Amino acid sequence: MKIAHVALWTRNLDAQAAFWQTFFGGKANEKYQSRNNPGFESYFITLDEGPTIELMTLPTLADAPDKNAMTGWAHVALNVGSRANVDSLADRARQQGILKSPPRVTGDGYYEAVLTDPDGNLIEIVGE
């Protein structure tokens, strides 16, 4: 069994799609606009490996809570292959002002950095 896709609500669909494409090399399908659910739009972002990411928006989305400590998914972690790739992406994230936590070895042994997407969701980038 494997995860087919994960889905993320966003208020800025095009910015999210651009982020996943430019930062992680994802490929987006053509934007879907629902005829049955007016205002619903989505993209599927395909990465080199792993599940597809569905980015979704609706004009009536509720605000997200201010803190990440809540019931539900806390973050997504992407294995970028090596410590050098973690360092490189962390440097890009720092330059763009989206680096939340610089590269480090965590207590559970991962070499990771944490950055945020356009909506402030946490993305861990890990490498061996």
N, C-alpha and C positions, 0 to 999 in steps of 0.2 A: 504494500500500500504506500502511496506517496501523496503529498499535497498537490492538487491540481492548480489551484490559485488561491491567493489571499486578496482581500478587498479592503480598500481604504477610502473613507469619505473625505472629501475636500471641498473647500469653498472656491478654490482657484485651480480648476481642472487643468487648464493649459500650462500654468506654471509648474504644477506637479509633473505633468507629462514631460515638459522640457527638462526639469530637474533629473528625473530618472534616465532620460536619454543622454543628457550631456555629462552627468556625473558618473553614471554607472554603465553607459553604453547600451542602454535598453532600446528596444525597437517597439514603436507604438503602432497599433492598428489604426485604421481610419476611425475618427470619433463616431461613436454610436449615439443617436438621439432617439429616445423612445417615442413611439406614437401612442402607446397605451398609458404611459406615465409622463404627462407633460412636464418638461423641465429637467427630466432625468437625462444625464449625459454620462458617457464613460469612455475610457480607453483601456485596452489591455496592453501592458508593458511586458515584453518578453526579454528576459536576461539570457546570457549565454548558457546558464544552467539553473536548475531549480524551478520552483513554481512561477507561474505568471502572476503579475500584480495587476489587479483591476482597480483603476482609479475611478471614483464615482462622485457625481455632484447632483444636488437638487437645490433650487433656490430657497427652500424652507429648512435647510439644515440648522439644527440647534447649535449653540456655542459649546465648545469643548470645555471641560473643567480646567482650572488653572494649574492643577497638580497632576502628575503622571501616576501617583499612587492611588489606583482605583481598580475596581473590578474590570476585567477585560485585558486585551493584549497590551503589554507594557512597551514593547519595542520589537523591531525586526533586526536580525543579525545577518550580515552578509559576509561570507568567507571570500576574501579577495585574493587568497592564495599565498601571500608571503608578508613578512614583516615590512619589507621594502614597499610593497603596495599599500599597506596600512599607512606607513609614514607619508607616502606621496599623496594619497587621498586626504589624509589629515591636514597636510600642508595646504592643499587646495581649499579644503573646508575652512581653515584658519583665514586664508586670504579673502574668502567670501563672507566671513563673519558668521559661519554656521557651525563651527567646532564647539561642541559642548564639553568634551573631555579629551585631552591629548593622549597619544599612544602610551600604553602602560601594560604591564603584566597584571592581570586581575588575580584575586584570591583563588579563583577556580582554574587558573593556569592559562587563560586566553591572553594573547597579545591583541589589544583592541584599542580603538578610539571611538568616540561617540560624536555624531553630528546630528543636525536637525534638518528636516525637509522644509518646504515652504510653509507648511502649517504648524511647524514646531514638533512634529512627531520625531521620536528618537530612533536613530539608525546606528547600530553598532557595526563597525567594520572590523573583521578579525582576520588574522593570518597566522600561519605556522611559523 
